[in-house]
Amino acid sequence: MDKSSLIIGIVIGIVGAFGAGFLKKAGEDLYLWIKEKIHPKSISEDKPQVIIHLNDTANQTPEDLKVISIKKINSLTFDEISQAIDLAPPLQRKDIAQKYVGLMIEWDTYLRNAYKRENGNIALYLSIDSDYRGRSVSCLVQEDEYRELGILKEGAKIRVSGEISNASTYDIDLSNAQLEILSIS
């Protein structure tokens, strides 16, 4: 066996491996640059959404206004939460789910079911998927604040925002929910 051929072969292999890695990284960077040019990030992805609650503004000057609370809406998706819980070891799932309690979210959902309660509340069961696959968001809202719920059909698109009060792989419960009706059916 010729030692010079062996050394040349090793050098060519190293250069080839380095070149392949270099080209792969260059290709990834080019792909991300093109993707950014075609689909630039929206303003909502660049800056977090914030909810600001003010005192009653009737008969007050701007100097009299006081902030009651400020809450940041988290950009987490239902899928990200579900996967984080599902991928955790079985004895850690409850602890992982608890980490999401208290976070503010805003998601587009679809009406699956609604029930009137005696105290003037409506229990809503909303689906994350337009073709219901068992993953749901549940919340309570006041009937007198959302009278339009009485005419909504199953599958109506609703943007819901609220604070996560309980999370699991397939269900997330919200407290302090607020709705924006996006479609009637």
Beta strands, then each sheet from edge to edge (+ up, - down):
strand 1: 49-54
strand 2: 67-73
strand 3: 104-116
strand 4: 121-127
strand 5: 136-142
strand 6: 157-167
strand 7: 171-181
sheet 1: 1+ 2-
sheet 2: 3+ 4- 5+ 7+ 6- 3+
end
